[in-house]
Amino acid sequence: MAKEKERFKYTTEIQRQEELKRNPTASFSEGFNRATNGSLIDVVNGLGWKGLGILILLLLVVFTAFILF
């Protein structure tokens, strides 16, 4: 029984990784949708390294604009 659950988790993770590779824009929106129900780790994993870079850059721009005005 435990092996079946482990195998199921492994196969679903493989399917999720393949989907992220095939459709990167969906992973970006998925990352933001996970933010409402998940943790910060889920957001980072959903966004990927490019999405996380864009998010950090956006936060820096907003913070700089806030400080200047």
mmCIF file as Biopython writes it, N, C-alpha, C and O atoms, coordinates in Angstrom:
data_model
#
loop_
_atom_site.group_PDB
_atom_site.id
_atom_site.type_symbol
_atom_site.label_atom_id
_atom_site.label_alt_id
_atom_site.label_comp_id
_atom_site.label_asym_id
_atom_site.label_entity_id
_atom_site.label_seq_id
_atom_site.pdbx_PDB_ins_code
_atom_site.Cartn_x
_atom_site.Cartn_y
_atom_site.Cartn_z
_atom_site.occupancy
_atom_site.B_iso_or_equiv
_atom_site.auth_seq_id
_atom_site.auth_asym_id
_atom_site.pdbx_PDB_model_num
ATOM 1   N N  . MET A ? 1  ? 0.817  -1.200 0.000   1.0 0.0 1  A 1 
ATOM 2   C CA . MET A ? 1  ? 0.000  0.000  0.000   1.0 0.0 1  A 1 
ATOM 3   C C  . MET A ? 1  ? 0.861  1.265  0.000   1.0 0.0 1  A 1 
ATOM 4   O O  . MET A ? 1  ? 0.592  2.212  -0.739  1.0 0.0 1  A 1 
ATOM 5   N N  . ALA A ? 2  ? 1.887  1.266  0.829   1.0 0.0 2  A 1 
ATOM 6   C CA . ALA A ? 2  ? 2.765  2.437  0.915   1.0 0.0 2  A 1 
ATOM 7   C C  . ALA A ? 2  ? 3.535  2.613  -0.388  1.0 0.0 2  A 1 
ATOM 8   O O  . ALA A ? 2  ? 3.772  3.740  -0.824  1.0 0.0 2  A 1 
ATOM 9   N N  . LYS A ? 3  ? 3.923  1.514  -1.005  1.0 0.0 3  A 1 
ATOM 10  C CA . LYS A ? 3  ? 4.663  1.601  -2.264  1.0 0.0 3  A 1 
ATOM 11  C C  . LYS A ? 3  ? 3.785  2.175  -3.365  1.0 0.0 3  A 1 
ATOM 12  O O  . LYS A ? 3  ? 4.269  2.911  -4.225  1.0 0.0 3  A 1 
ATOM 13  N N  . GLU A ? 4  ? 2.499  1.843  -3.345  1.0 0.0 4  A 1 
ATOM 14  C CA . GLU A ? 4  ? 1.576  2.383  -4.352  1.0 0.0 4  A 1 
ATOM 15  C C  . GLU A ? 4  ? 1.433  3.897  -4.202  1.0 0.0 4  A 1 
ATOM 16  O O  . GLU A ? 4  ? 1.413  4.619  -5.199  1.0 0.0 4  A 1 
ATOM 17  N N  . LYS A ? 5  ? 1.336  4.375  -2.978  1.0 0.0 5  A 1 
ATOM 18  C CA . LYS A ? 5  ? 1.238  5.817  -2.741  1.0 0.0 5  A 1 
ATOM 19  C C  . LYS A ? 5  ? 2.508  6.522  -3.179  1.0 0.0 5  A 1 
ATOM 20  O O  . LYS A ? 5  ? 2.458  7.591  -3.787  1.0 0.0 5  A 1 
ATOM 21  N N  . GLU A ? 6  ? 3.653  5.913  -2.866  1.0 0.0 6  A 1 
ATOM 22  C CA . GLU A ? 6  ? 4.932  6.494  -3.264  1.0 0.0 6  A 1 
ATOM 23  C C  . GLU A ? 6  ? 5.050  6.550  -4.779  1.0 0.0 6  A 1 
ATOM 24  O O  . GLU A ? 6  ? 5.508  7.547  -5.338  1.0 0.0 6  A 1 
ATOM 25  N N  . ARG A ? 7  ? 4.641  5.490  -5.429  1.0 0.0 7  A 1 
ATOM 26  C CA . ARG A ? 7  ? 4.695  5.431  -6.891  1.0 0.0 7  A 1 
ATOM 27  C C  . ARG A ? 7  ? 3.761  6.469  -7.503  1.0 0.0 7  A 1 
ATOM 28  O O  . ARG A ? 7  ? 4.107  7.121  -8.488  1.0 0.0 7  A 1 
ATOM 29  N N  . PHE A ? 8  ? 2.580  6.617  -6.917  1.0 0.0 8  A 1 
ATOM 30  C CA . PHE A ? 8  ? 1.621  7.601  -7.407  1.0 0.0 8  A 1 
ATOM 31  C C  . PHE A ? 8  ? 2.186  9.011  -7.299  1.0 0.0 8  A 1 
ATOM 32  O O  . PHE A ? 8  ? 2.062  9.804  -8.232  1.0 0.0 8  A 1 
ATOM 33  N N  . LYS A ? 9  ? 2.810  9.329  -6.155  1.0 0.0 9  A 1 
ATOM 34  C CA . LYS A ? 9  ? 3.415  10.649 -5.975  1.0 0.0 9  A 1 
ATOM 35  C C  . LYS A ? 9  ? 4.520  10.876 -6.987  1.0 0.0 9  A 1 
ATOM 36  O O  . LYS A ? 9  ? 4.649  11.966 -7.543  1.0 0.0 9  A 1 
ATOM 37  N N  . TYR A ? 10 ? 5.321  9.840  -7.225  1.0 0.0 10 A 1 
ATOM 38  C CA . TYR A ? 10 ? 6.425  9.950  -8.172  1.0 0.0 10 A 1 
ATOM 39  C C  . TYR A ? 10 ? 5.915  10.194 -9.589  1.0 0.0 10 A 1 
ATOM 40  O O  . TYR A ? 10 ? 6.447  11.052 -10.294 1.0 0.0 10 A 1 
ATOM 41  N N  . THR A ? 11 ? 4.896  9.456  -10.015 1.0 0.0 11 A 1 
ATOM 42  C CA . THR A ? 11 ? 4.381  9.621  -11.376 1.0 0.0 11 A 1 
ATOM 43  C C  . THR A ? 11 ? 3.677  10.965 -11.546 1.0 0.0 11 A 1 
ATOM 44  O O  . THR A ? 11 ? 3.789  11.584 -12.604 1.0 0.0 11 A 1 
ATOM 45  N N  . THR A ? 12 ? 2.965  11.424 -10.537 1.0 0.0 12 A 1 
ATOM 46  C CA . THR A ? 12 ? 2.312  12.729 -10.663 1.0 0.0 12 A 1 
ATOM 47  C C  . THR A ? 12 ? 3.342  13.846 -10.712 1.0 0.0 12 A 1 
ATOM 48  O O  . THR A ? 12 ? 3.141  14.841 -11.408 1.0 0.0 12 A 1 
ATOM 49  N N  . GLU A ? 13 ? 4.448  13.697 -9.979  1.0 0.0 13 A 1 
ATOM 50  C CA . GLU A ? 13 ? 5.500  14.716 -10.027 1.0 0.0 13 A 1 
ATOM 51  C C  . GLU A ? 13 ? 6.157  14.743 -11.403 1.0 0.0 13 A 1 
ATOM 52  O O  . GLU A ? 13 ? 6.463  15.816 -11.922 1.0 0.0 13 A 1 
ATOM 53  N N  . ILE A ? 14 ? 6.373  13.585 -11.988 1.0 0.0 14 A 1 
ATOM 54  C CA . ILE A ? 14 ? 6.941  13.521 -13.341 1.0 0.0 14 A 1 
ATOM 55  C C  . ILE A ? 14 ? 6.003  14.185 -14.337 1.0 0.0 14 A 1 
ATOM 56  O O  . ILE A ? 14 ? 6.454  14.939 -15.198 1.0 0.0 14 A 1 
ATOM 57  N N  . GLN A ? 15 ? 4.714  13.919 -14.234 1.0 0.0 15 A 1 
ATOM 58  C CA . GLN A ? 15 ? 3.736  14.527 -15.136 1.0 0.0 15 A 1 
ATOM 59  C C  . GLN A ? 15 ? 3.704  16.040 -14.957 1.0 0.0 15 A 1 
ATOM 60  O O  . GLN A ? 15 ? 3.584  16.778 -15.934 1.0 0.0 15 A 1 
ATOM 61  N N  . ARG A ? 16 ? 3.813  16.506 -13.712 1.0 0.0 16 A 1 
ATOM 62  C CA . ARG A ? 16 ? 3.802  17.949 -13.462 1.0 0.0 16 A 1 
ATOM 63  C C  . ARG A ? 16 ? 5.038  18.605 -14.064 1.0 0.0 16 A 1 
ATOM 64  O O  . ARG A ? 16 ? 4.941  19.677 -14.661 1.0 0.0 16 A 1 
ATOM 65  N N  . GLN A ? 17 ? 6.190  17.978 -13.914 1.0 0.0 17 A 1 
ATOM 66  C CA . GLN A ? 17 ? 7.416  18.533 -14.478 1.0 0.0 17 A 1 
ATOM 67  C C  . GLN A ? 17 ? 7.355  18.586 -16.002 1.0 0.0 17 A 1 
ATOM 68  O O  . GLN A ? 17 ? 7.808  19.558 -16.606 1.0 0.0 17 A 1 
ATOM 69  N N  . GLU A ? 18 ? 6.801  17.557 -16.622 1.0 0.0 18 A 1 
ATOM 70  C CA . GLU A ? 18 ? 6.673  17.547 -18.084 1.0 0.0 18 A 1 
ATOM 71  C C  . GLU A ? 18 ? 5.727  18.645 -18.556 1.0 0.0 18 A 1 
ATOM 72  O O  . GLU A ? 18 ? 5.977  19.286 -19.576 1.0 0.0 18 A 1 
ATOM 73  N N  . GLU A ? 19 ? 4.645  18.861 -17.818 1.0 0.0 19 A 1 
ATOM 74  C CA . GLU A ? 19 ? 3.693  19.915 -18.178 1.0 0.0 19 A 1 
ATOM 75  C C  . GLU A ? 19 ? 4.343  21.293 -18.062 1.0 0.0 19 A 1 
ATOM 76  O O  . GLU A ? 19 ? 4.099  22.168 -18.893 1.0 0.0 19 A 1 
ATOM 77  N N  . LEU A ? 20 ? 5.160  21.486 -17.043 1.0 0.0 20 A 1 
ATOM 78  C CA . LEU A ? 20 ? 5.846  22.768 -16.883 1.0 0.0 20 A 1 
ATOM 79  C C  . LEU A ? 20 ? 6.814  23.020 -18.032 1.0 0.0 20 A 1 
ATOM 80  O O  . LEU A ? 20 ? 6.971  24.158 -18.473 1.0 0.0 20 A 1 
ATOM 81  N N  . LYS A ? 21 ? 7.458  21.975 -18.515 1.0 0.0 21 A 1 
ATOM 82  C CA . LYS A ? 21 ? 8.382  22.131 -19.639 1.0 0.0 21 A 1 
ATOM 83  C C  . LYS A ? 21 ? 7.634  22.438 -20.930 1.0 0.0 21 A 1 
ATOM 84  O O  . LYS A ? 21 ? 8.112  23.217 -21.754 1.0 0.0 21 A 1 
ATOM 85  N N  . ARG A ? 22 ? 6.461  21.830 -21.111 1.0 0.0 22 A 1 
ATOM 86  C CA . ARG A ? 22 ? 5.692  22.039 -22.340 1.0 0.0 22 A 1 
ATOM 87  C C  . ARG A ? 22 ? 4.990  23.390 -22.376 1.0 0.0 22 A 1 
ATOM 88  O O  . ARG A ? 22 ? 4.830  23.974 -23.448 1.0 0.0 22 A 1 
ATOM 89  N N  . ASN A ? 23 ? 4.572  23.888 -21.228 1.0 0.0 23 A 1 
ATOM 90  C CA . ASN A ? 23 ? 3.761  25.095 -21.207 1.0 0.0 23 A 1 
ATOM 91  C C  . ASN A ? 23 ? 4.267  26.044 -20.117 1.0 0.0 23 A 1 
ATOM 92  O O  . ASN A ? 23 ? 3.697  26.080 -19.026 1.0 0.0 23 A 1 
ATOM 93  N N  . PRO A ? 24 ? 5.318  26.805 -20.389 1.0 0.0 24 A 1 
ATOM 94  C CA . PRO A ? 24 ? 5.896  27.652 -19.347 1.0 0.0 24 A 1 
ATOM 95  C C  . PRO A ? 24 ? 5.001  28.815 -18.904 1.0 0.0 24 A 1 
ATOM 96  O O  . PRO A ? 24 ? 5.095  29.251 -17.757 1.0 0.0 24 A 1 
ATOM 97  N N  . THR A ? 25 ? 4.145  29.320 -19.776 1.0 0.0 25 A 1 
ATOM 98  C CA . THR A ? 25 ? 3.282  30.432 -19.355 1.0 0.0 25 A 1 
ATOM 99  C C  . THR A ? 25 ? 2.225  29.969 -18.368 1.0 0.0 25 A 1 
ATOM 100 O O  . THR A ? 25 ? 1.799  30.741 -17.508 1.0 0.0 25 A 1 
ATOM 101 N N  . ALA A ? 26 ? 1.804  28.739 -18.479 1.0 0.0 26 A 1 
ATOM 102 C CA . ALA A ? 26 ? 0.839  28.212 -17.515 1.0 0.0 26 A 1 
ATOM 103 C C  . ALA A ? 26 ? 1.479  28.082 -16.141 1.0 0.0 26 A 1 
ATOM 104 O O  . ALA A ? 26 ? 0.815  28.265 -15.121 1.0 0.0 26 A 1 
ATOM 105 N N  . SER A ? 27 ? 2.758  27.768 -16.117 1.0 0.0 27 A 1 
ATOM 106 C CA . SER A ? 27 ? 3.430  27.642 -14.826 1.0 0.0 27 A 1 
ATOM 107 C C  . SER A ? 27 ? 3.514  28.996 -14.127 1.0 0.0 27 A 1 
ATOM 108 O O  . SER A ? 27 ? 3.486  29.063 -12.898 1.0 0.0 27 A 1 
ATOM 109 N N  . PHE A ? 28 ? 3.615  30.069 -14.899 1.0 0.0 28 A 1 
ATOM 110 C CA . PHE A ? 28 ? 3.649  31.405 -14.310 1.0 0.0 28 A 1 
ATOM 111 C C  . PHE A ? 28 ? 2.334  31.712 -13.607 1.0 0.0 28 A 1 
ATOM 112 O O  . PHE A ? 28 ? 2.329  32.158 -12.460 1.0 0.0 28 A 1 
ATOM 113 N N  . SER A ? 29 ? 1.220  31.475 -14.293 1.0 0.0 29 A 1 
ATOM 114 C CA . SER A ? 29 ? -0.076 31.745 -13.666 1.0 0.0 29 A 1 
ATOM 115 C C  . SER A ? 29 ? -0.359 30.756 -12.545 1.0 0.0 29 A 1 
ATOM 116 O O  . SER A ? 29 ? -1.002 31.105 -11.555 1.0 0.0 29 A 1 
ATOM 117 N N  . GLU A ? 30 ? 0.110  29.544 -12.691 1.0 0.0 30 A 1 
ATOM 118 C CA . GLU A ? 30 ? -0.076 28.537 -11.653 1.0 0.0 30 A 1 
ATOM 119 C C  . GLU A ? 30 ? 0.642  28.951 -10.375 1.0 0.0 30 A 1 
ATOM 120 O O  . GLU A ? 30 ? 0.159  28.714 -9.267  1.0 0.0 30 A 1 
ATOM 121 N N  . GLY A ? 31 ? 1.802  29.572 -10.549 1.0 0.0 31 A 1 
ATOM 122 C CA . GLY A ? 31 ? 2.549  30.035 -9.384  1.0 0.0 31 A 1 
ATOM 123 C C  . GLY A ? 31 ? 1.781  31.086 -8.602  1.0 0.0 31 A 1 
ATOM 124 O O  . GLY A ? 31 ? 1.769  31.051 -7.372  1.0 0.0 31 A 1 
ATOM 125 N N  . PHE A ? 32 ? 1.150  32.005 -9.281  1.0 0.0 32 A 1 
ATOM 126 C CA . PHE A ? 32 ? 0.362  33.013 -8.588  1.0 0.0 32 A 1 
ATOM 127 C C  . PHE A ? 32 ? -0.908 32.429 -7.994  1.0 0.0 32 A 1 
ATOM 128 O O  . PHE A ? 32 ? -1.341 32.854 -6.923  1.0 0.0 32 A 1 
ATOM 129 N N  . ASN A ? 33 ? -1.510 31.462 -8.673  1.0 0.0 33 A 1 
ATOM 130 C CA . ASN A ? 33 ? -2.705 30.824 -8.122  1.0 0.0 33 A 1 
ATOM 131 C C  . ASN A ? 33 ? -2.381 30.004 -6.890  1.0 0.0 33 A 1 
ATOM 132 O O  . ASN A ? 33 ? -3.194 29.933 -5.968  1.0 0.0 33 A 1 
ATOM 133 N N  . ARG A ? 34 ? -1.228 29.391 -6.851  1.0 0.0 34 A 1 
ATOM 134 C CA . ARG A ? 34 ? -0.823 28.626 -5.678  1.0 0.0 34 A 1 
ATOM 135 C C  . ARG A ? 34 ? -0.560 29.523 -4.489  1.0 0.0 34 A 1 
ATOM 136 O O  . ARG A ? 34 ? -0.639 29.077 -3.344  1.0 0.0 34 A 1 
ATOM 137 N N  . ALA A ? 35 ? -0.252 30.764 -4.742  1.0 0.0 35 A 1 
ATOM 138 C CA . ALA A ? 35 ? 0.068  31.679 -3.650  1.0 0.0 35 A 1 
ATOM 139 C C  . ALA A ? 35 ? -1.128 31.866 -2.720  1.0 0.0 35 A 1 
ATOM 140 O O  . ALA A ? 35 ? -0.942 32.141 -1.535  1.0 0.0 35 A 1 
ATOM 141 N N  . THR A ? 36 ? -2.332 31.724 -3.224  1.0 0.0 36 A 1 
ATOM 142 C CA . THR A ? 36 ? -3.499 31.906 -2.371  1.0 0.0 36 A 1 
ATOM 143 C C  . THR A ? 36 ? -3.705 30.733 -1.431  1.0 0.0 36 A 1 
ATOM 144 O O  . THR A ? 36 ? -4.282 30.899 -0.357  1.0 0.0 36 A 1 
ATOM 145 N N  . ASN A ? 37 ? -3.241 29.537 -1.819  1.0 0.0 37 A 1 
ATOM 146 C CA . ASN A ? 37 ? -3.472 28.353 -1.003  1.0 0.0 37 A 1 
ATOM 147 C C  . ASN A ? 37 ? -2.206 27.685 -0.493  1.0 0.0 37 A 1 
ATOM 148 O O  . ASN A ? 37 ? -2.269 26.835 0.396   1.0 0.0 37 A 1 
ATOM 149 N N  . GLY A ? 38 ? -1.070 28.055 -1.039  1.0 0.0 38 A 1 
ATOM 150 C CA . GLY A ? 38 ? 0.150  27.353 -0.695  1.0 0.0 38 A 1 
ATOM 151 C C  . GLY A ? 38 ? 1.146  28.224 0.036   1.0 0.0 38 A 1 
ATOM 152 O O  . GLY A ? 38 ? 0.822  29.289 0.561   1.0 0.0 38 A 1 
ATOM 153 N N  . SER A ? 39 ? 2.356  27.737 0.048   1.0 0.0 39 A 1 
ATOM 154 C CA . SER A ? 39 ? 3.421  28.458 0.726   1.0 0.0 39 A 1 
ATOM 155 C C  . SER A ? 39 ? 4.299  29.175 -0.295  1.0 0.0 39 A 1 
ATOM 156 O O  . SER A ? 39 ? 4.078  29.071 -1.502  1.0 0.0 39 A 1 
ATOM 157 N N  . LEU A ? 40 ? 5.277  29.891 0.192   1.0 0.0 40 A 1 
ATOM 158 C CA . LEU A ? 40 ? 6.200  30.598 -0.681  1.0 0.0 40 A 1 
ATOM 159 C C  . LEU A ? 40 ? 7.001  29.630 -1.544  1.0 0.0 40 A 1 
ATOM 160 O O  . LEU A ? 40 ? 7.343  29.950 -2.682  1.0 0.0 40 A 1 
ATOM 161 N N  . ILE A ? 41 ? 7.298  28.465 -1.017  1.0 0.0 41 A 1 
ATOM 162 C CA . ILE A ? 41 ? 8.042  27.453 -1.769  1.0 0.0 41 A 1 
ATOM 163 C C  . ILE A ? 41 ? 7.240  27.011 -2.991  1.0 0.0 41 A 1 
ATOM 164 O O  . ILE A ? 41 ? 7.807  26.823 -4.067  1.0 0.0 41 A 1 
ATOM 165 N N  . ASP A ? 42 ? 5.928  26.845 -2.834  1.0 0.0 42 A 1 
ATOM 166 C CA . ASP A ? 42 ? 5.075  26.473 -3.968  1.0 0.0 42 A 1 
ATOM 167 C C  . ASP A ? 42 ? 5.073  27.564 -5.033  1.0 0.0 42 A 1 
ATOM 168 O O  . ASP A ? 42 ? 5.058  27.271 -6.229  1.0 0.0 42 A 1 
ATOM 169 N N  . VAL A ? 43 ? 5.089  28.808 -4.602  1.0 0.0 43 A 1 
ATOM 170 C CA . VAL A ? 43 ? 5.101  29.920 -5.555  1.0 0.0 43 A 1 
ATOM 171 C C  . VAL A ? 43 ? 6.390  29.911 -6.362  1.0 0.0 43 A 1 
ATOM 172 O O  . VAL A ? 43 ? 6.367  30.051 -7.585  1.0 0.0 43 A 1 
ATOM 173 N N  . VAL A ? 44 ? 7.503  29.748 -5.680  1.0 0.0 44 A 1 
ATOM 174 C CA . VAL A ? 44 ? 8.802  29.750 -6.354  1.0 0.0 44 A 1 
ATOM 175 C C  . VAL A ? 44 ? 8.908  28.573 -7.306  1.0 0.0 44 A 1 
ATOM 176 O O  . VAL A ? 44 ? 9.393  28.729 -8.427  1.0 0.0 44 A 1 
ATOM 177 N N  . ASN A ? 45 ? 8.463  27.398 -6.881  1.0 0.0 45 A 1 
ATOM 178 C CA . ASN A ? 45 ? 8.505  26.230 -7.760  1.0 0.0 45 A 1 
ATOM 179 C C  . ASN A ? 45 ? 7.595  26.395 -8.966  1.0 0.0 45 A 1 
ATOM 180 O O  . ASN A ? 45 ? 7.939  25.955 -10.063 1.0 0.0 45 A 1 
ATOM 181 N N  . GLY A ? 46 ? 6.453  27.015 -8.781  1.0 0.0 46 A 1 
ATOM 182 C CA . GLY A ? 46 ? 5.530  27.207 -9.888  1.0 0.0 46 A 1 
ATOM 183 C C  . GLY A ? 46 ? 6.006  28.243 -10.893 1.0 0.0 46 A 1 
ATOM 184 O O  . GLY A ? 46 ? 5.759  28.112 -12.092 1.0 0.0 46 A 1 
ATOM 185 N N  . LEU A ? 47 ? 6.675  29.252 -10.413 1.0 0.0 47 A 1 
ATOM 186 C CA . LEU A ? 47 ? 7.133  30.313 -11.300 1.0 0.0 47 A 1 
ATOM 187 C C  . LEU A ? 47 ? 8.378  29.922 -12.085 1.0 0.0 47 A 1 
ATOM 188 O O  . LEU A ? 47 ? 8.531  30.327 -13.237 1.0 0.0 47 A 1 
ATOM 189 N N  . GLY A ? 48 ? 9.248  29.161 -11.495 1.0 0.0 48 A 1 
ATOM 190 C CA . GLY A ? 48 ? 10.510 28.840 -12.141 1.0 0.0 48 A 1 
ATOM 191 C C  . GLY A ? 48 ? 11.494 29.978 -11.946 1.0 0.0 48 A 1 
ATOM 192 O O  . GLY A ? 48 ? 11.165 30.988 -11.324 1.0 0.0 48 A 1 
ATOM 193 N N  . TRP A ? 49 ? 12.692 29.824 -12.471 1.0 0.0 49 A 1 
ATOM 194 C CA . TRP A ? 49 ? 13.720 30.823 -12.214 1.0 0.0 49 A 1 
ATOM 195 C C  . TRP A ? 49 ? 13.479 32.111 -12.986 1.0 0.0 49 A 1 
ATOM 196 O O  . TRP A ? 49 ? 13.826 33.190 -12.508 1.0 0.0 49 A 1 
ATOM 197 N N  . LYS A ? 50 ? 12.888 32.014 -14.180 1.0 0.0 50 A 1 
ATOM 198 C CA . LYS A ? 50 ? 12.615 33.231 -14.952 1.0 0.0 50 A 1 
ATOM 199 C C  . LYS A ? 50 ? 11.482 34.035 -14.317 1.0 0.0 50 A 1 
ATOM 200 O O  . LYS A ? 50 ? 11.573 35.255 -14.180 1.0 0.0 50 A 1 
ATOM 201 N N  . GLY A ? 51 ? 10.452 33.359 -13.945 1.0 0.0 51 A 1 
ATOM 202 C CA . GLY A ? 51 ? 9.320  34.035 -13.310 1.0 0.0 51 A 1 
ATOM 203 C C  . GLY A ? 51 ? 9.698  34.665 -11.987 1.0 0.0 51 A 1 
ATOM 204 O O  . GLY A ? 51 ? 9.246  35.761 -11.656 1.0 0.0 51 A 1 
ATOM 205 N N  . LEU A ? 52 ? 10.535 33.963 -11.229 1.0 0.0 52 A 1 
ATOM 206 C CA . LEU A ? 52 ? 10.988 34.514 -9.954  1.0 0.0 52 A 1 
ATOM 207 C C  . LEU A ? 52 ? 11.843 35.754 -10.181 1.0 0.0 52 A 1 
ATOM 208 O O  . LEU A ? 52 ? 11.747 36.721 -9.426  1.0 0.0 52 A 1 
ATOM 209 N N  . GLY A ? 53 ? 12.677 35.731 -11.212 1.0 0.0 53 A 1 
ATOM 210 C CA . GLY A ? 53 ? 13.489 36.903 -11.532 1.0 0.0 53 A 1 
ATOM 211 C C  . GLY A ? 53 ? 12.631 38.095 -11.916 1.0 0.0 53 A 1 
ATOM 212 O O  . GLY A ? 53 ? 12.900 39.222 -11.500 1.0 0.0 53 A 1 
ATOM 213 N N  . ILE A ? 54 ? 11.605 37.846 -12.704 1.0 0.0 54 A 1 
ATOM 214 C CA . ILE A ? 54 ? 10.685 38.920 -13.093 1.0 0.0 54 A 1 
ATOM 215 C C  . ILE A ? 54 ? 9.949  39.469 -11.875 1.0 0.0 54 A 1 
ATOM 216 O O  . ILE A ? 54 ? 9.764  40.680 -11.752 1.0 0.0 54 A 1 
ATOM 217 N N  . LEU A ? 55 ? 9.533  38.592 -10.987 1.0 0.0 55 A 1 
ATOM 218 C CA . LEU A ? 55 ? 8.837  39.016 -9.773  1.0 0.0 55 A 1 
ATOM 219 C C  . LEU A ? 55 ? 9.736  39.875 -8.894  1.0 0.0 55 A 1 
ATOM 220 O O  . LEU A ? 55 ? 9.297  40.904 -8.381  1.0 0.0 55 A 1 
ATOM 221 N N  . ILE A ? 56 ? 10.981 39.468 -8.714  1.0 0.0 56 A 1 
ATOM 222 C CA . ILE A ? 56 ? 11.922 40.248 -7.902  1.0 0.0 56 A 1 
ATOM 223 C C  . ILE A ? 56 ? 12.184 41.599 -8.557  1.0 0.0 56 A 1 
ATOM 224 O O  . ILE A ? 56 ? 12.201 42.626 -7.879  1.0 0.0 56 A 1 
ATOM 225 N N  . LEU A ? 57 ? 12.387 41.604 -9.869  1.0 0.0 57 A 1 
ATOM 226 C CA . LEU A ? 57 ? 12.615 42.860 -10.583 1.0 0.0 57 A 1 
ATOM 227 C C  . LEU A ? 57 ? 11.417 43.793 -10.443 1.0 0.0 57 A 1 
ATOM 228 O O  . LEU A ? 57 ? 11.588 44.992 -10.224 1.0 0.0 57 A 1 
ATOM 229 N N  . LEU A ? 58 ? 10.229 43.260 -10.564 1.0 0.0 58 A 1 
ATOM 230 C CA . LEU A ? 58 ? 9.012  44.050 -10.417 1.0 0.0 58 A 1 
ATOM 231 C C  . LEU A ? 58 ? 8.906  44.640 -9.011  1.0 0.0 58 A 1 
ATOM 232 O O  . LEU A ? 58 ? 8.542  45.805 -8.849  1.0 0.0 58 A 1 
ATOM 233 N N  . LEU A ? 59 ? 9.222  43.842 -8.007  1.0 0.0 59 A 1 
ATOM 234 C CA . LEU A ? 59 ? 9.181  44.345 -6.634  1.0 0.0 59 A 1 
ATOM 235 C C  . LEU A ? 59 ? 10.210 45.455 -6.418  1.0 0.0 59 A 1 
ATOM 236 O O  . LEU A ? 59 ? 9.928  46.428 -5.718  1.0 0.0 59 A 1 
ATOM 237 N N  . LEU A ? 60 ? 11.381 45.323 -7.001  1.0 0.0 60 A 1 
ATOM 238 C CA . LEU A ? 60 ? 12.391 46.368 -6.868  1.0 0.0 60 A 1 
ATOM 239 C C  . LEU A ? 60 ? 11.956 47.661 -7.553  1.0 0.0 60 A 1 
ATOM 240 O O  . LEU A ? 60 ? 12.177 48.745 -7.013  1.0 0.0 60 A 1 
ATOM 241 N N  . VAL A ? 61 ? 11.348 47.566 -8.717  1.0 0.0 61 A 1 
ATOM 242 C CA . VAL A ? 61 ? 10.862 48.755 -9.430  1.0 0.0 61 A 1 
ATOM 243 C C  . VAL A ? 61 ? 9.770  49.449 -8.619  1.0 0.0 61 A 1 
ATOM 244 O O  . VAL A ? 61 ? 9.781  50.672 -8.476  1.0 0.0 61 A 1 
ATOM 245 N N  . VAL A ? 62 ? 8.837  48.676 -8.094  1.0 0.0 62 A 1 
ATOM 246 C CA . VAL A ? 62 ? 7.746  49.266 -7.308  1.0 0.0 62 A 1 
ATOM 247 C C  . VAL A ? 62 ? 8.303  49.917 -6.046  1.0 0.0 62 A 1 
ATOM 248 O O  . VAL A ? 62 ? 7.896  51.021 -5.684  1.0 0.0 62 A 1 
ATOM 249 N N  . PHE A ? 63 ? 9.226  49.242 -5.382  1.0 0.0 63 A 1 
ATOM 250 C CA . PHE A ? 63 ? 9.829  49.803 -4.163  1.0 0.0 63 A 1 
ATOM 251 C C  . PHE A ? 63 ? 10.582 51.098 -4.475  1.0 0.0 63 A 1 
ATOM 252 O O  . PHE A ? 63 ? 10.479 52.069 -3.725  1.0 0.0 63 A 1 
ATOM 253 N N  . THR A ? 64 ? 11.326 51.119 -5.559  1.0 0.0 64 A 1 
ATOM 254 C CA . THR A ? 64 ? 12.069 52.325 -5.954  1.0 0.0 64 A 1 
ATOM 255 C C  . THR A ? 64 ? 11.113 53.465 -6.289  1.0 0.0 64 A 1 
ATOM 256 O O  . THR A ? 64 ? 11.351 54.606 -5.892  1.0 0.0 64 A 1 
ATOM 257 N N  . ALA A ? 65 ? 10.051 53.174 -7.005  1.0 0.0 65 A 1 
ATOM 258 C CA . ALA A ? 65 ? 9.063  54.197 -7.347  1.0 0.0 65 A 1 
ATOM 259 C C  . ALA A ? 65 ? 8.395  54.731 -6.076  1.0 0.0 65 A 1 
ATOM 260 O O  . ALA A ? 65 ? 8.117  55.926 -5.972  1.0 0.0 65 A 1 
ATOM 261 N N  . PHE A ? 66 ? 8.143  53.856 -5.127  1.0 0.0 66 A 1 
ATOM 262 C CA . PHE A ? 66 ? 7.523  54.268 -3.863  1.0 0.0 66 A 1 
ATOM 263 C C  . PHE A ? 66 ? 8.444  55.202 -3.090  1.0 0.0 66 A 1 
ATOM 264 O O  . PHE A ? 66 ? 7.993  56.196 -2.522  1.0 0.0 66 A 1 
ATOM 265 N N  . ILE A ? 67 ? 9.725  54.883 -3.069  1.0 0.0 67 A 1 
ATOM 266 C CA . ILE A ? 67 ? 10.692 55.707 -2.344  1.0 0.0 67 A 1 
ATOM 267 C C  . ILE A ? 67 ? 10.851 57.075 -3.021  1.0 0.0 67 A 1 
ATOM 268 O O  . ILE A ? 67 ? 10.945 58.091 -2.331  1.0 0.0 67 A 1 
ATOM 269 N N  . LEU A ? 68 ? 10.881 57.118 -4.358  1.0 0.0 68 A 1 
ATOM 270 C CA . LEU A ? 68 ? 11.090 58.381 -5.058  1.0 0.0 68 A 1 
ATOM 271 C C  . LEU A ? 68 ? 9.884  59.302 -5.004  1.0 0.0 68 A 1 
ATOM 272 O O  . LEU A ? 68 ? 10.049 60.522 -5.018  1.0 0.0 68 A 1 
ATOM 273 N N  . PHE A ? 69 ? 8.690  58.761 -4.942  1.0 0.0 69 A 1 
ATOM 274 C CA . PHE A ? 69 ? 7.503  59.607 -4.950  1.0 0.0 69 A 1 
ATOM 275 C C  . PHE A ? 69 ? 6.857  59.556 -3.632  1.0 0.0 69 A 1 
ATOM 276 O O  . PHE A ? 69 ? 5.832  60.203 -3.421  1.0 0.0 69 A 1 
#
